[in-house]
Amino acid sequence: MNIDWSKLGFHYTEPDFIVRSAYHDGKWEEPYATKDKFLHLHVSATCLQYGQEAFEGLKAFRGVDGKIRIFRWRENAKRMAKSAEGLYMAPVPEELFGKAIRLALEKNMDFLPPYGTGATLYFRPLLIGTTPRLGVGPGRDFEFIVIPSPIGPYYPGKFHCTTFVVNRHVDRAAPYGTGTFKVGGNYASSFRATEPAHAQGMDCLFLDAKYHRYIDECSAANFIGIKSKVESQKSKDQIEYLTPRSSAILPSITNDSLMTLAKDLGMKVTRRHIRLEELSEMSEAAACGTACVISPIDKVIDPENNRIYRLSDEPGPVLTKLYHALKDIQYGRAEDKHGWCEVIEN
């Protein structure tokens, strides 16, 4: 095996093993590693017929001390369980989830990038309905699979800004629909907006589906806005970390981590409806998620209203500080005060 870690993008690289576990007759089997990367599905499986599917994304890091850290996998297990319940699937028990992740790491240790390369080992846990069915309804049989792959930065090159464009003609997810679950259908439904944006070198900003007035999500990631204001003449600037509250967006583990770090740094953290026009009051903004961590936004184009919201041509100081604070914990360069990482001696 000869991988140029410096040239890895956010692309699939074939590992040695994946990990699988099937659910039949109300029980999960013990997870096992296999080199078989193909599914043996009935053509009428509920994952194919009715989209009964959920997935996750998390990373393992080789730290500055040589130890391996798996970041907040229990939160991914909890979120997958909620997605499963939302689609009438059997939730994967938390301990089985963790056992499968550790086994996938153990069997693919050669694919864990060295410290200092900027690359990580990404895990894609997948849960699918396998019961053959033609009548509309959920299946009763499932398969849980963990797919590991070494990846480079989601946005290659240095920490930089991306332009976003507002799309009012495509809704990513409806209020009280499946937007809060991590299911493939949410992403497939967004392609009509994201692909045209990507073709122009931009990404897509989705507004709420009901009013098309409030910021919902940045393509496949949560939105962060930074505001600075003077509380009084005698006090220093109060920095506000602002993120949407919505019944149609995914609860991001990265966003949750960044909100905690923002509070640690003395920022005010607010979750509420955010009007698109409030972009003009922000000093910084970004998308955030497992893949990109933080992707700063330089400007947001609103073609319907012929308006451009300009933020910063370079990543701003607040988001840069938060980005490095989180990365330092993941790589063991800073104390993990919140107990987010499972440390594995190597």
Summary of the structure (lengths in Angstrom):
residues: 346
radius of gyration: 20.6
end to end distance: 19.9
largest distance: 69.2
contacts: 1118
relative contact order: 0.15
helix: 25%
strand: 32%
